[in-house]
C-alpha cells in the first residue's frame, strides 16, 4: 500500500485504494449493512497500518455516525496529519429547512462546520460536492470552495456524481478567475459500469482532475459470491434475488472468473486492479465488512494483469457507444482527413525539451 498518486493537477498524494466508511455505524439509510464502532476500528486500523492514507466519508453516511466514529478513531491513533480526510455535502440534514440541503453557499458552510464538529478536526483535506442538485449556479459553488480554502477549513476541493459538462464548467470558472481548482471527480466505475469513459476520462485528463471511483466491484457482482439462476441471482448480499442483471454483465462475470483463475487471484482483486489501472483513475474507494475482506482488497495491486487477460476483460465488458462518441473512430477520422495525407505531432526540436518542469 506504500504506493501513492498525485490527485489531479495538485501536490496532494493519496493512496490508490481509498477507505470508504459508508458502513461505519448502524444508523440512517445505511444501517442494513453497517458496522459497530468496534468492528469499524479494526478495519480502520488495518488500513492505516498497511500504509493507506485516503479516508472517504460524508455527512449523509449512517446519519452522521460515520463521521463521529471516524473522529474518535483518528483521535485514538493520533495520526490526523498523516491522513487525507475527505468529506462530502449535499444531502438534506433537516427536511423542514429548504436551505439544509443542496449545494448553495449557505448549506455548504453549515454542512462543513457540522462535519468538522462531528469529526473533531479543524479542517478537511478534501471536500466534495456529493451530488449535483440541478439548481445551484456552478459559480456559487466554486467561489464558496475558494472561500473555504482561504479560511483554512479545507485544503482541496472536488466533485462527485455530477455531469461532465458541470465539472468542466466548474474547472473553467476556477481557472478563469484564479480560484481553487477541482482536483478530483468521484464517480461510479467498474467492469460492468463503464459509462464514464467517453466523456469523463478525457475531461479529467485535459482539465487536471484525477478520477476517484466508487463501486469498483459493481455493487458486489464482481466478487464471485453471486450466481445466475432461473429466478435471477443467488448468493448472500444486497444483490440476492435481483432480476435485473443483464446478459452482458453475466458475460463479464464469466470472463472475470476465467482471468482470476488463470492468475491465481480472487475475482474481486482482479476487478479492483482493472479499475484502478484504467486511464485517468487516481484511486478507487473500497469498503470492507471485515478485516479479512480488507486485506484481500489491499492485495489487489500486488500483481499486473497481462495484456491478453486485460483484452479478454475489455472484450467481455465492451458496450456500444452512443453517438457522437461512436463517430470518433479511425474510420470516421479518415473522412475528415484524406487517407493519403500524414498528419502527426510537431517534429522533434520544434520546441526546446522540458527538464524538471522548465525549458532547457
matplotlib code that plots the C-alpha trace (Angstrom):
import matplotlib.pyplot as plt

x = [0.0, 3.0, 2.1, 0.6, -0.6, -0.9, -4.6, -5.3, -3.1, -2.2, 0.5, -1.8, -0.5, -3.2, -3.3, -4.5, -7.1, -9.2, -11.1, -14.8, -16.6, -20.2, -20.7, -19.2, -22.2, -25.6, -27.9, -29.8, -30.1, -27.0, -28.0, -28.8, -25.1, -23.5, -20.7, -20.3, -17.6, -15.6, -15.8, -15.1, -12.0, -10.4, -10.9, -9.7, -6.5, -5.7, -6.0, -3.7, -1.2, -1.0, 0.1, -3.3, -3.9, -7.1, -10.2, -13.6, -16.8, -19.8, -22.3, -25.0, -23.4, -25.2, -26.9, -23.6, -22.5, -19.7, -18.1, -18.5, -16.9, -14.1, -13.4, -12.9, -10.8, -8.5, -8.1, -7.2, -4.4, -3.2, -2.3, -4.6, -1.9, -0.9, -4.4, -6.2, -9.6, -12.3, -15.9, -18.9, -22.0, -25.3, -28.0, -30.5, -29.9, -33.3, -36.3, -38.2, -35.5, -35.2, -31.7, -30.5, -29.7, -28.4, -25.2, -25.9, -23.4, -25.5, -25.7, -22.1, -20.7, -23.2, -22.6, -18.8, -19.0, -21.1, -18.9, -15.8, -17.6, -18.5, -15.0, -13.3, -11.0, -10.5, -10.2, -10.8, -8.1, -10.6, -14.2, -16.5, -19.9, -21.7, -24.3, -25.4, -28.6, -29.6, -30.3, -27.2, -25.1, -21.7, -20.1, -21.5, -20.1, -16.6, -16.5, -17.6, -14.9, -12.3, -13.6, -13.4, -9.8, -8.8, -10.5, -8.3, -11.3, -10.5, -7.3, -8.6, -11.9, -13.6, -16.9, -18.8, -21.6, -22.1, -22.4, -19.2, -20.2, -20.8, -17.3, -15.7, -17.6, -16.5, -12.9, -13.1, -14.6, -11.9, -9.1, -10.6, -10.8, -7.8, -10.0, -9.4, -9.4, -11.2, -8.6, -10.9, -14.3, -15.6, -17.8, -19.1, -16.9, -16.3, -16.1, -19.9, -20.3, -18.1, -20.3, -17.8, -15.2, -16.4, -16.7, -15.2, -11.9, -10.7, -12.2, -10.3, -7.1, -7.4, -8.5, -6.3, -8.8, -7.9, -10.8, -11.6, -14.0, -16.6, -18.3, -15.4, -16.8, -20.1, -22.1, -20.6, -21.5, -17.7, -16.7, -17.8, -20.3, -23.3, -24.5, -27.1, -30.3, -33.5, -35.1, -32.4, -29.4, -28.4, -25.9, -25.7, -25.7, -27.7, -28.0, -29.5, -32.9, -32.2, -33.6, -32.1, -28.6, -28.1, -26.7, -23.8, -23.0, -23.0, -20.6, -18.3, -18.6, -17.7, -14.7, -13.5, -13.7, -11.7, -9.0, -8.9, -8.5, -5.7, -3.8, -4.4, -6.1, -9.6, -12.2, -12.6, -8.8, -8.7, -11.8, -10.2, -6.9, -8.6, -10.4, -7.5, -5.2, -7.5, -6.7, -7.2, -8.1, -6.1, -7.8, -10.7, -12.9, -13.1, -15.4, -15.0, -17.2, -14.3, -10.5, -10.1, -12.1, -10.0, -6.7, -7.9, -8.7, -5.5, -3.6, -5.4, -2.4, 0.3, 0.2, -0.2, -3.0, -1.3, -2.2, -4.1, -6.1, -7.0, -8.0, -10.3, -11.9, -12.3, -13.9, -16.4, -17.1, -17.4, -20.6, -21.9, -21.0, -23.9, -23.4, -21.5, -18.8, -19.2, -18.1, -14.7, -13.1, -10.3, -12.9, -14.7, -11.4, -10.4, -13.4, -12.1, -8.5, -7.7, -6.3, -3.3, -2.1, 0.1, -0.6, 1.4, 2.5, 5.2, 8.6, 11.4, 13.2, 10.1, 10.2, 13.0, 12.9, 11.5, 13.8, 12.5, 9.4, 11.4, 12.7, 16.3]
y = [0.0, 2.3, 3.4, 6.9, 9.1, 12.8, 13.6, 15.5, 18.5, 19.0, 18.2, 16.0, 12.4, 9.8, 6.0, 4.3, 2.5, 4.8, 3.5, 4.1, 4.4, 4.4, 1.3, 2.8, 3.0, 1.4, 4.4, 6.0, 4.9, 2.6, 0.7, -2.6, -3.3, -1.0, -2.0, -1.2, 1.1, -1.9, -3.6, -0.3, 0.3, -3.0, -2.2, 1.4, 0.4, -2.3, 0.2, 2.8, 0.2, -1.0, 2.5, 3.8, 7.5, 8.3, 8.2, 8.9, 9.8, 12.1, 13.8, 11.6, 8.3, 6.4, 9.7, 11.3, 8.3, 7.6, 11.0, 10.7, 7.2, 8.3, 11.3, 9.1, 6.6, 9.2, 10.7, 7.3, 6.7, 10.2, 10.4, 13.2, 15.0, 11.8, 11.2, 12.7, 13.1, 13.5, 14.7, 15.4, 17.5, 17.9, 15.8, 17.3, 17.3, 18.8, 18.1, 21.1, 23.6, 24.3, 25.5, 22.5, 20.6, 21.2, 22.9, 26.5, 28.6, 28.7, 24.9, 24.3, 26.3, 24.9, 21.4, 21.7, 23.3, 20.4, 17.8, 19.3, 19.2, 15.5, 14.6, 16.6, 18.4, 22.0, 21.2, 18.6, 17.8, 17.3, 18.5, 17.2, 18.3, 15.0, 15.2, 17.7, 19.4, 20.8, 24.3, 26.0, 28.0, 26.4, 29.8, 29.9, 26.5, 27.3, 30.7, 29.1, 26.3, 29.1, 30.9, 27.8, 27.1, 30.7, 30.4, 27.3, 25.0, 22.8, 22.2, 20.9, 20.9, 18.4, 17.0, 13.8, 12.5, 15.5, 15.7, 16.1, 19.5, 20.7, 19.5, 21.1, 24.3, 24.4, 23.9, 26.6, 29.1, 28.3, 28.7, 31.9, 33.7, 32.3, 30.3, 27.0, 24.3, 20.9, 18.2, 15.2, 13.9, 10.9, 8.6, 5.0, 2.8, -0.9, -3.6, -3.6, 0.1, 1.9, 4.9, 7.5, 6.5, 8.6, 11.9, 12.0, 10.3, 12.7, 15.6, 14.7, 14.2, 17.5, 19.6, 18.1, 16.2, 12.8, 10.4, 8.6, 5.8, 4.2, 0.8, -0.7, -4.1, -3.4, -3.4, -6.8, -8.6, -8.8, -10.5, -14.0, -14.5, -14.4, -16.9, -16.8, -18.8, -19.2, -16.8, -14.1, -14.1, -16.5, -15.7, -13.7, -10.0, -7.0, -8.4, -11.7, -12.2, -9.4, -10.0, -7.0, -8.3, -8.2, -10.9, -8.7, -8.3, -12.1, -12.4, -10.0, -12.1, -15.3, -13.6, -12.2, -15.7, -17.1, -14.5, -14.7, -18.4, -18.1, -15.5, -17.3, -14.2, -13.6, -12.1, -9.0, -8.4, -8.6, -6.3, -3.8, -4.0, -3.4, -0.3, 1.4, 0.9, 2.4, 5.8, 8.9, 6.9, 8.0, 6.0, 3.6, 3.7, 0.3, -0.7, -3.7, -5.6, -7.4, -7.1, -10.3, -8.7, -5.5, -7.5, -9.2, -5.9, -4.3, -7.0, -6.1, -4.0, -6.6, -8.0, -6.9, -8.1, -9.3, -7.7, -10.7, -11.1, -7.4, -7.7, -10.6, -8.5, -5.4, -7.5, -9.0, -5.6, -3.8, -1.8, 0.1, 3.8, 6.2, 9.0, 11.2, 9.1, 6.2, 8.7, 9.3, 6.2, 5.9, 5.2, 8.4, 10.3, 9.1, 11.1, 14.2, 13.9, 12.4, 8.9, 9.7, 12.5, 12.1, 14.4, 13.9, 15.9, 18.6, 17.2, 16.8, 20.1, 22.2, 23.3, 23.1, 20.0, 20.3, 19.4, 19.3, 21.4, 24.1, 24.5, 23.6]
z = [0.0, 0.0, -3.5, -3.9, -6.8, -7.1, -7.1, -10.3, -11.0, -7.4, -4.9, -2.8, -2.5, -2.0, -1.7, -4.8, -2.7, -0.5, 2.5, 2.2, 5.5, 4.4, 6.6, 9.8, 12.1, 12.2, 11.8, 8.9, 5.3, 5.5, 8.7, 7.0, 6.3, 8.9, 11.3, 15.0, 16.2, 17.4, 14.0, 12.2, 14.4, 13.4, 9.7, 10.1, 12.0, 9.5, 6.6, 8.3, 9.4, 5.8, 4.7, 3.5, 3.9, 1.9, 4.0, 2.5, 4.4, 4.0, 6.4, 5.0, 5.9, 8.7, 9.6, 10.7, 12.7, 10.2, 10.9, 14.7, 14.7, 12.4, 14.6, 17.6, 15.7, 14.3, 17.8, 19.2, 16.8, 16.8, 13.2, 11.9, 9.9, 8.1, 6.7, 3.7, 5.3, 2.7, 3.4, 1.2, 1.4, -0.5, 1.2, 3.5, 7.2, 8.1, 5.9, 7.3, 6.3, 2.5, 2.9, 4.9, 1.7, -1.8, -3.0, -2.1, -0.2, 3.0, 3.2, 2.1, 5.0, 7.5, 6.4, 6.6, 10.1, 11.4, 9.7, 11.3, 14.7, 14.3, 13.1, 15.8, 13.5, 12.3, 8.6, 5.9, 3.4, 0.6, 0.4, -2.3, -3.6, -3.2, -5.9, -8.5, -7.2, -10.7, -9.1, -7.6, -10.1, -10.5, -10.0, -6.4, -5.6, -6.9, -5.1, -1.9, -2.2, -2.7, 0.4, 2.5, 1.3, 2.2, 5.6, 6.3, 6.7, 3.7, 1.7, -1.6, -3.5, -5.7, -7.1, -7.0, -9.2, -11.5, -15.3, -17.2, -18.5, -15.0, -13.9, -16.9, -16.3, -12.6, -13.6, -16.3, -13.9, -11.3, -13.9, -15.4, -12.1, -10.2, -7.8, -6.1, -8.8, -8.6, -8.1, -8.4, -9.6, -7.8, -9.9, -10.2, -12.4, -12.8, -15.5, -15.5, -15.5, -17.9, -18.7, -17.6, -20.3, -23.3, -21.5, -18.0, -18.8, -21.5, -19.5, -16.4, -18.3, -20.1, -17.2, -14.5, -12.3, -11.2, -11.1, -7.8, -8.5, -6.3, -6.6, -8.5, -7.7, -9.4, -6.1, -5.3, -8.5, -9.4, -6.2, -7.3, -4.5, -6.8, -9.3, -12.1, -11.6, -13.4, -10.9, -11.0, -8.6, -5.8, -3.1, 0.1, -0.2, -1.5, -5.0, -3.9, -5.6, -8.1, -11.6, -13.4, -14.1, -17.8, -20.1, -20.8, -17.1, -16.6, -19.6, -17.7, -14.6, -16.5, -18.2, -14.8, -13.2, -16.1, -15.8, -12.0, -12.0, -14.6, -12.5, -9.2, -7.6, -6.4, -8.7, -6.6, -6.7, -10.5, -10.8, -8.5, -10.2, -13.6, -12.4, -10.6, -13.5, -16.1, -17.7, -15.5, -12.4, -9.4, -6.7, -6.0, -2.9, -1.3, 1.6, 3.8, 6.2, 7.9, 8.2, 6.1, 3.3, 3.6, 3.4, 0.3, -1.3, -0.3, -2.1, -5.4, -6.7, -5.9, -9.4, -13.0, -15.3, -18.5, -21.8, -23.1, -19.9, -19.9, -23.6, -22.6, -19.9, -22.1, -24.8, -22.4, -20.9, -24.2, -24.7, -27.8, -27.6, -28.3, -30.8, -31.1, -29.3, -31.8, -34.5, -33.0, -34.7, -37.2, -39.9, -39.3, -38.9, -42.3, -43.7, -42.0, -43.2, -46.6, -46.2, -48.4, -46.0, -43.0, -40.1, -36.9, -33.9, -34.1, -35.1, -32.5, -31.9, -32.7, -29.0, -26.5, -24.3, -20.8, -17.9, -14.3, -15.3, -17.1, -20.6, -21.1]

ax = plt.figure().add_subplot(projection="3d")
ax.plot(x, y, z, "-o")
ax.set_aspect("equal")
plt.show()
